[in-house]
Amino acid sequence: MTDVIGVPRPRIDAPEKVAGSTRYAADGYVHGLLHARLVLATQAHALIRGVETEAALAVPGAVAVLTAVDLPTEGTGSDRTTEPLAREEVVFAGQPVAIVVAESEAAAEDAVELVVVDYEPLPEVVDLLTAMEPGASVARRARDEEEGSDLESIHAGVDDDEEEADEEQLSANVLDRVHRSSGDAAAVLEGSDVVVSGTFRTPWVYQAYIEPQVCTAWLEPNGSLVVSTSTQGTFVTQSELARAFGLPLERIRVVAEPLGGAFGGKFALVEPLAAGATLALRRPVRLVLTRSEDFQATNPVSAQVTEMRIGARKDGTLTAIQGRMIVDRGSNAGWGVEGITSLLVAGPYRWEAFDIRGYGVQTNRFTFGAYRAPGAPTAAYVIESLLDDLASELGLDPIELRLRNAVVEGDLNPSGNAFPTIGAVEVLERLREHPLWAERISLPEGEGIGMAAGYWPGGSEPAAAVCRVAKDGTMTVVTSTADMSGVSTGFAAIAAAAFGLEPENVRVVAADTSSGPYAGASGGSKITYTVGTAVLRAAEAAREKLLAAASQELEIAADDLEVVDGVVRAVGAPDRSITVADVAGKALRFGGRYEPIEGHGGSAQTRGAPSVAAHLAHVRVDRETGEVELLRHVIAQDVGRALNPALVEGQMRGGVAQGIGWALYEELAHDEDGRLLTGSFLEYAIPTSERVPVEVPAPDGPFGAKGIGEAPVVAAPAAIANAVRAATGTRLRELPMTAARVWAALRDGASSDGA
């Protein structure tokens, strides 16, 4: 049989996308469609005293101006699902306050400019550390308990057994606390030979997907709500809409359209707005955010302040880690990343003792959301910077220090759970062997090479899939997965290899919530690991039916048959054979004697499959301007098994590119009143990678594969930060390392907390 697994192949959706024939969520035609635009809050914190709509409704084509009281929501919470429009209190600048609905996009655009909102300003809570202090102004006057949201669990599975933090006297803005501890970290640090510490700051970062948020909703004649949307998860969106509007699940059908990028940002954010308008007006409504609205009103990854210190013995053995991680949740009361960032800050390393505290703090900023490996780049930036400082103090090679302490299978993480198979050692060794690492000792002045490692724990969620064979011998794989990163191409390879077909004879269909098997949302590097396993089992089940039928046709025991390139043949006697198409044709006909060649498969993974990625960065720093130029970048990643090396390399390159943005360019900045200053790509800069994949098969993944999309970004910012320190002797402790910050730090002549 032709090799299938491990062979580079184009994405199966590439021809349509390259030709421009792919229809995205804003492209579909719906009869009687209305167009919506949002009225966004101009205040960071205020009471809504009134909304003047008369002038807007006078615009020709304007149909309605809807406020919170007009939407038929039934939830009791104050999150973006149950309160898609601010009801009484605005809690961030850019929060949707009203929806203007019109017969055309132009009319909606004209009318939205004429809506006037009367605000009564309230004190803004915009400084993260001040927000924690006892007696601080509250970012939201009153909070209802959030109920039943699925959004917290869409990414990686964070262990549920983290300790509750000791009760400290903090303000009501501190929503959640996590405390992970083992041993007496303070005492162990006191007895360590070397201790390093620092305070690190990372900014709000925008996902910068190509396609802004978009959703279309309409009602079927039977009253069912249909939502066609650019989403990462159909079933989570269905669940959130049911929670918002009190509808039974069977009355909501969610269709995932081809994604124009997401990176963690497209989870049931605009769907309650479009669906609410449709339910209120009983007409189809489409909401397409402009880029400016997408910047202001969506859910970027949050800012964070981390105070940390670590220690080691003279021989390089790591001793203890102690600190606190303060996560800015913005207006999101429901969930945050303090749980996972406080887990990942320990890195893929062994510690004798640890005392790590995480805090989720509400402020008057965006609604916090997820972005590729949420919480992990911040964690890696902190620990990898300190490890380099520690190596410098000890006079050790930075990679050697990490190798001496790298975790292996069976070592415990800060939640007290054992690591499964993990490739930390293999990845670090591969990086040490790379010729770029050897060049670090002979660079020109102003240049430096840095390294860093980080990991993503992976996620798990039950999933199911169906594989069925048509009369022509081709196979259709049915899942409900939103294809965010080319996973459908991987599914085709898995099914082809397991069944015995060429991948070109396998097509993959993404079904909606009314007809498709269950699949979790695309996020957390779990889709290949979970849905891919279900596809594997479905293909194997279909193969069993094929062999049972072929056994009767050929009068050969099924155990003595094999399937090769679409032909069932006797093992060792390939001349005795029958094609898959012939068997399927005999089954799929009136009076057929065989069951349809169709299989159903499911998975419920219970073991994680972490992916480790390590980076080398070579930079040149201009001391006169502070500009950092990235000259070369290398990434080595444990990818389990590369089902399709071309797609794996694409994920690695994409992660590096986004990591460069974290390190050098990207920052959502606000003024002192909490208003966004970087609300377009004119002010918000994004980057316009050598690859070294490492295979450490995941025991429970399909053909040893694991999810690899999150890990490439994790340690890239830290590697660049370490390279800047190697080039300048100055430690930057605030991202992004803009020319202005680097210039100021160099003028200070010492380690800087950022200017």
Helices and strands as residue ranges (DSSP letters): H 14-19, E 34-40, E 46-52, H 54-57, E 62-66, G 68-70, E 89-90, E 96-102, H 105-112, E 116-121, H 128-132, G 151-153, E 174-182, H 185-190, E 194-202, E 214-219, E 225-229, H 234-245, G 249-251, E 252-256, H 271-281, E 285-288, H 291-297, E 304-312, E 318-330, H 338-344, E 353-362, H 376-394, H 398-405, H 424-433, H 435-438, G 439-442, E 447-456, E 463-469, E 475-479, H 487-499, G 503-505, E 506-510, H 527-554, G 558-560, E 561-564, E 567-570, E 573-579, H 580-587, E 598-603, E 611-621, E 628-638, H 645-660, I 661-665, E 690-694, G 702-704, H 711-714, H 716-728, H 739-748
